[in-house]
Amino acid sequence: MAISQDSAIFCRQIISKNPAVDFKNRFSRSPVSPFRFCFNVEKFKGSDKFKIRVMSGVEVGVKSAASLSPSSNSGLDVVTEREKPREKGFLGLRKTKLVCTIGPACCSAEDLERLALGGMNVARFNMGHNTREWHREGIRKVKRLNEEKGFCVSVMIDTEGSQPEVDHGKPSPVKAEEGSIWYFTSKKFRGYRPFTVQANCEGFSEGVRLGDELLVDGGKASFKVLDKIGQALRCKCSDAGLLQPRAKVSFWRDGRLVEKNYELPTLSVKDWFDIYFGISEGVDMIALSFVNDADAVNQLKNYLSSTSSKSIRVLAKIESSKSLQKLEEIVEASDGIMVARGDLGVEIPLEQIPAVQEKITQVCRQLNKPVIIASELLESMIEYPTPTRAEVADVSEAVRQFADALMLSGESAIGSFGQKALSVLHTTSSRMELWSREKKQHNGLHQHQLGLSLAEKIAEQICNSAVEMANNLSVEAIFVYTRQGHMASLLSRNRPCPPIFAFTNDASTRMALNLQWGVMPFLVDLSDDAEADISTTIDLMKTKGMVKEGDAVLVVSDVIPSSQSNVSFFGKLFQSKVIPSFATADVIQSIQVKTIA
């Protein structure tokens, strides 16, 4: 990697403050020019196949921020500006993203604005509840917040999915007392019948044996199967509890789940109508419920690519034992994963949930897909203003595992203390991130190679090396210029200490990056002149008080030029024989170290 002489002096000054960096063994004079210093990527990431150009600018040219032609809020969301990172320091910025489920308790414009100010990055709408008209109104309120008040909140809809459920016919929970006799049947009937529960699928009792245990919602009530009568099961309540409307059920035998194939499609007819509704409302993400393999994910992505004019990301929800058996193929097919621990806990033993959650999180990071930890994070805060200490420990563990996002479900949708619950997520994740930095937890992250082509391998090596440089040089932030978000996600995958400021000219990319750990996406115009983009965005950040004179930032670019004739500064580097692997014919990739002047 070639560095100018001024850059080397600057780097030496910073590295001298960090004895962990072996400057002498990693840097040497370039054989090409006595005024350049080089370091071998192999010393950093185990490979010397690629040379990556690093430039350091001591002075940054000042251009008018208006030349960027950004969005009405200058490309910066109002929450980022209000957090005033210069007062806290960039490391004080929260890296873990926060998702809030929107429901009756937080659906007013005022409530949504308070959630956005509290740090909500993604607003989730569960299509299994309320009407489409209700969801339409909520989605449009979020979009108005973004357009009129300068927020950057992504919109996600969550499909209802096809899953065996039972219903007792009442809108409120029904208490099952210990020793009481109940009938579970797939026979259709209307209204409420005492001690009778209706299943939503045929073949509900097939494969069930006398003595099997029937668990409702993972054990909120338990029954022992006494007899099979036609399509009905006669059961005795062994553990008293509440039967919720549309409750999930599972059968267990000798401590193992009884596998049953109800032949229900992943996407129901209602789900397809909901998806079309989401497309028409311009949502940013769709979470697909009860995914058992990659086929449904691919089917939905193909449909979206042929139907939607914007790029909508597809997230797969892991909530069944079958999905765990095909975890990697589901993660590879999806744009992200949601660990739905509530429904997952219905199908696997409760004691396995922590280990399964950690495994899913690791697989997602290795395959470079964002992961959301969901369900019952702060369940007690639906009714109480403070969480249990165990819940706080649970949230902290998810942050320690470097999950991309945490999600509130009933806490925000129907709870009385949604704002406080969001605040608990915010403060707990920020504190745990600080602990992880102090303990240098990121040093233990080892990434396996994803790319197959040379260009993909180069992109990975650039991002891996860039994050190591950013950590070792203690730069204030990483700036990445990206149209599709790929380089930003590769940087996020390495979980750097500094925040990642991602500049993109694509609104869909910006909203997708809202779910990536540590990435703060900004919407700006990008030109073919990468140096001009860097100069004008730095000037914009200075104007907003995000950076100041003397700050050091590391700049990464994967901008695809619209015209090969305008190669500008980076085009000259691309033509250089000194660094033949620096760029490809389609993508100009670079690392620079900039000192703000």
N, C-alpha and C positions, 0 to 999 in steps of 0.2 A: 504494500500500500504506500503510495507516494504522498509525501507531505511537504509543503513549502517550508523554507527555513524559518520564516516567522511563525508558521504553525507549530513547528517542532519546538521552538523556544517557548511558545505559549503552552503546548502540551507538557513540556518539561516542568514548567512552573506549576502546573496543576498536579502533575504526577508526583512531584517532589513532596507534595502535601499528603500523598497517598502511598505509603511504603509498600502496599500490597502489589503495586505494579512494578515489574522488573523492567525498567526503562532501558537499561544497558543491553539486555539480551534480546529485546524485542525491536529496538530501533537501531538503524545504521545508516551511513551515508549511501545515497543511491549511486549505483554504478553508471547510471545514465547522465546524471547531472550532479556536480558537487554542491549545488544549492538546494538539493532535495534530500529528505530523509525517508527511508523506507522501513516498513515492518512486514514481517512474514505472517500471513494469515494463519499459517500452520501453528505459530506460537500461540495464536488466540483460539482457533477453532479446529485444529487438527487437519488442515488441508492447505496446500500451497498451490492448488490448481488455478486459483483466481487471484487477481490483484485488483484492489478496490481503491479508487482515487479518493483521497480525503483532502479537502481544501479548507483553509481557515481564513476568514475575512476579518481583519482587524477593524476596518471601517465598513459600515453598511450604508449604501446610498439611500437617500430619503426620497420617496415618491409620494404623491398624493394617494391617500387611501381610496379615494374615489375612483382611481384608475382600475381598481379591482372589479368594479361594478358588482359588489356583493349584494346579498339580500337586504331587505329594508332595515334589518337590525345589524348591519355591518358584518354579517356572517357569524357573529358571536351570540350565544344564547344568553338570556338575561341572568340565569342562575350562575353561570360561569363568571360573569362580570361582578355579580353581587358577592360572590365568595371572596373576592379580592385576594387572589393567591399571593400577591406581593407582600401582603401583611402577614400571612401565615407561613409563607414559603411554599414553593411548588410541591415539596414532599407532603405538605399538609392536605393536598387535594385528595378527596376520596377516590379510590380506584374501582371499588366494587360497585356495580350498577344495581339500581333498585327498581323493582317492578311492583306496581300496585294494581290490584283487581278493583275495577270500578263497579259499584253497586248502589243500592238505594241510600246508603249512609254517606256517600261522597259524590253524588252525581250532579250537584249544582255547580254553576260556573265558579262560584266563590270557593267551594270545596276543592275543585280541581286545581284552581290556581294556588291554593295553599299547599296541596300535595306537590305541585310542580316546584314551588319555592322551597319545599322541604327536601327536594332531591329526587323526586320521581323521574326516572329516565324513560320508562315505558308504561303506558296505560293499557291494562289488559281487560278485554271484554269477554266474559264467558257466555257463549251462545246457548249454553244449557239452561240459562236463567233469563227471565224477562223477554220482552217481545223485540222483534227486529226494529220496530219504530223507536222503542226505548234506547236500543243500542245506537241507532242512527243519530238520535239527538245527542247522546253522550260523545260519540266520535266527533261530531261536528263542533261540539264545545271545545274539545281538546285541540282540534285544528285551528279554531279561532284564537285560542290562547297562543298558539305558535305564531300565527300570522299577525295578530294585532298587538301582542304584548312581548314578543321576542323570545318565547320559550322554544325549547327543542325537545319535545316529548314524542316518542314514537307510539304508534297505535298497533296493538296486537289483538286479534280475535282468536278465541279458543273454541274449536269445534266440540260439539257435544259427544260425538262418537257413539259406537254401538257396543254396548256392554250389558251383560245380564244384570237386571235390577229387580227389586221387589217393591211393591207399594201397597199400603194398607187402605188407601182411599181417602185419607184425611189430609188436610193441608198442614197440620201440625204434628209433632212427634206423638207416638203412642207408647205407653209404658208396658213392657213385658215383665211380669212378676215371676220370680223363681218358682218353678213347679207348675206353672200354667201350661195348658195344652194349646198348641197353635197348628193351623193347617197352611202349608205353602203349596200353591197350585198354579199351573200355567193356564187353567181354564179362565176365560174372560168373563168378567162381571163388572157392573157399574156400582159406584157408591161405596159405602163402608159396610163391611160385615165383621162383627166382633170376632177376634181371634183368627182371622183369615187374611192371608197375605197373597197377593197376586204377582206372579213372575211375568216378565215381559217377553219371554221366548219359549218356543216349543222345545220339548225334550228336556225340560228343567230337571226332572227327576231321574232321567236315564243315567245308569252307571252308579247311582247312589245305593249304598247298602245300609241295612239296619245297624245302628250303633255309630254311624258316621256323625261327625260334628258339623253343624251349620253355623258359620260365623256371619254376623251382620256388621258391615262396615269394619271389618278387621278385628272384631271382638267387642264392639260396643254393646252387643247382646249375643248370647250363645244358646244353641238349641241342640238336643240330641234326637236323632231320627229314630222314632219308635216303630213306624209302620209306613208302607207304601200302599196308597189306596187310589187306583187308577192313575190320574195325572197329578195326584196330590201326595204330599208328605205330611204325615202326622208326627209332630215334634213336641218335645218337652223342653221348656226353658230351663237351662242349667245355670246360666248367669244372667241375672236380671239387668235390664238396660232399656234404653230408648230406641224405638224403631222410627228412624227418620223417613219422610216421604222419599221415594226413589232411592232406597238404600242399596249398597253393593253387598253381594253375598258370595261366600266361598265355602267349599266343602273340604273337610280334613279327615284323614284316616291315619291313625297311629303316628300322629305328628307330622304328616306329609300332606301337601295339597293334592286333592283329587283332580287330576286334569280332565277337563270336559271341553268338548268341541261343539260350541253352539252354532257354528257356521254363520256368525254375524259379520257383515262387512265392516272394514275399518271406517269407511265413509258411507253414512246412511244417506237416504234421499234428502232428509232435512239438512244434513251437513253440506251437500252440494248446493242447496239453496242459500245456506248461510255463507258459503264461500263466494258465490256469485254476488251476494249482498256486500261482502267485504271488498271485493274487487270494485264494485260500483262506488263504494265509499272511500276508496283510495287508501286502504289500510297498508301498513308497512310490513306486518308479519302475520302469519297464520300458524297457530300451534295445533298440531294434529293429534287427536286423542286416541289412545289404545292402539298404538302402532305395534304390530307384531313382526313385521319384516320391512325390507326396503321397498317393496313393490308399491305400497300405497303412497309412500313419499314421492317416488319417481312419477307415479300417475298424477299426483297433484301438481308437481313441479312442471310436468309437461303441459298440463292443462293451463296453468298460470302463464307459461311462456307463450302460449298460442292465443290467450284470451286477454290478458292484462297488458295495458300500455306501459305500465311501470314495473319495476323489479320488486316483487313481493317475496320475502324470505319465508321458508317453510321450516318450522321447528317441530321435531318429533318428541312426543311425550313418552317417557319410559315409565310405565305403570303396570306392567304385567310380567309374569315369569317368562312368557314366551319372548318378550322383547329383550330380556337379558341373554337369552340363548343366541340371539343374532345382533348383539349390541354393536359390534364394529361395523357391520354392513349398514345398519340404520344410521349410525353417526356419520359414516362416509357419504351417504345419500342425502343427508339433511343439511340445512344451513345453521342448525343449532339444536340443542337438546334441553328439554325440561325434565328434571327429576321430580316426578309427581309422587312424593313419598306417601301421601295418604292412600291412594289407590294401590300403589305398589305394596304397601303394608298389608293389604287385604290378601295378597297372593304369595307372599314369602314370609317366613317367620320374622317377628319384630326384631329379634336380636341380630338379624343379618342386615338390617337397613343401613347402619353406619358404614359397614365395610363396602356394601354395594354402592352407596353414595360416593365414597372415595374412589372406587374403581371407575365409575362412570365419569367422574370429574377428571381423572387422569387420562382416560381414553379420549375425552373431548379435547383436552389440551394438546395431547400428542397429535391428534388429527386436525388440530387448528380449527375447532368449532366451539362457539360460545356455549356455556352450560348455565342453566338457571336452577337453583335449588329452591323447591317450592313445597308447600303444604305444612301447616302447623308450626311454622317458625316461632310465632308469638301467639299461639292459640288462646292463651288465657286473657290476652288483651282485647278479645272480643267483648268481654264483660268487665275487665278490671283495668285500671289506669296504669298499672305497672306489671312488667312481665315476671315470670318466675326466674330464679337464678339458673335453673336448668335450661330454660329457653335461651337465655343470653349465652350460655356455654355452647348450645347447639349452633347459634348464629356464628359465634366466634370460630367454631370448628370448620364451618363451611368457608369462612373467609381464610382460615389457615390453609385449607386445601386449595386456595386460589380459584374458587368458583368465580365465574364472570359476573353473576347476578344473583340477588336474593329476591324472593317474591312474597308479598303479602296476599293472602286470599280473603278469608272471611274477616280478618282483622281490619281491612280497609273497606271491604264491600258492605258488610252488615254490622261491623263493630261500632261501639260508641267512642272508641279512642284511636281512630285510624291515624290521625296526625301524630299522636304520641308514639304509636307503633312504628311509623316511618322514621321518627326521630331516633328511636332505639336502634333501628337498623343502621341509620347513618352514623351515630356515635360509636356503636359497637364495632362496625366494620372499619371505621377510621382508626380506632384504637388498636384493633388487631393487626391492621396493615402496618402501623408504626412498629408494633412488636416484631412482625415478620422482617421488616427492614433492619431493625436493631440486631436481630439474630441471624441476619443474612440468609433467610430461608430461600431466597431466589437462587442462591449459589448451588442448591441441591437439585435444581431442575435440569434434567437431561432430556434433550429433544432428539427423537429419531428422525431420520431424513424422510421427508414427504415427497419431494420432487423427483420426477423421473427424467425429464429432459434437462439439458445443460442450463437453459435459461431459468428453469424452476430451481435448480440447485444453486445457481448464482444468487437468486433472490433470497433463498434461505440463508446462505452464507453471509450475505450482506446484512440481513436483519439480525442474525445471531451475533455477528461481530459488532454491529452498531449498538446493540444493547449492552454488550460487554464493555465497549468503549464508553458508553454513556454512564454506566455504573462506576467504572474505574476513574474516569475523568471528572466525576461529580458535576456533570453539566446540569443546568437548571431544568431543561426540558428537551424532548425529542420532537422535532418538526418533521412531519411526513406529508409529501404531496402526492396524492393518489386519486385516480378517477374511479377505480372499481373497489378500492379498499383492501386489496390483497396484501400489500406491504404493511399497512397499518395493522392488519390481523396477525401477520408474522411477527411484528414487533411486540404486540400484546401477548402473544403466545409465550414469549420469553420472560414476561412479568418484570419489566425494568423498574428501577427505583424512581426515575423521573417520570412525570406524566407524558403521554403521547398526544401532541396536538396534531390532529389530522385535518389537512386542508383538501377539500374536494369540491368539484363543480357539479357533482351529481347529487340531487336531493335524496334519491333512494339509498345511495351509498352512505350519505350522512346519517340517515335514520337507522340503517343497519348497524353502523359502527356504534350507535348509541348503546348497544348490548355488549360491546367488547370491553374487557377489563382494562382500565387505565387509559382508554382512548377518549379524548374530548374532540368531537368532530365539528368542523367549521365549514360553512358553505361560502365559497368564493369562486370567482372566475379564474380558470387556469389557462395560461397561454402556452405557445410553443417555446417561449423564452423562460427557461427554468430559473435563471438568475434573477430576472425581473420579478417573477412570482415570489421568490424568496425575499427579495428586497422589499416589495410592497406589503407582503404579509407581516414581515417583521415590523415595518413601520406602523401597520395597523395595530399590532399587538402592543407596540410602544404607546400609541395613542390611547389605547384602552387601559394602559397601566398594567398589562400582563407581563411585560418584560421591561428591563431598564438597562441603562448604559453599564457596560462591564459584565453583563450576564453572558455566559457561554451556553450555546444551544447546539445540539447535534442535528443535522439536517439529512433526511433520507428522501429520495425521490424515485418514483417509478412511472413518471408521467409519459404517456404515449403521445407523441407529437401528431398533430393533424396534418402537417405538411413536412415531408422529409427535406424540402428545399430550405426551410428555415431552421437550420441545425443550431444556430447561435453558439453560445459558449459550450454547451454539452455536446453539440454535434461535433465540434472540433475535438473534444476528448474522445468521442466515439471513433473518429477517424484516426486517432493516434495509434501507432504501432506499439507504443510502450505498454498499453493496457488493452490488449485485444479482447479480453473477456469482460470489459467494463460495461458494455451495452450490447443489445441485440438490434436487429433491424427495426423492431417494433417498439421496444421499450428502452428508455434511457434511464439507467439506474446509477445512483451515486450516493456517497456519504460525504458530508462536509461538516467541519467544525466552524461555527460562526461566533465571533465575539461582537456583541451588540455595541455599536458606537453611538 
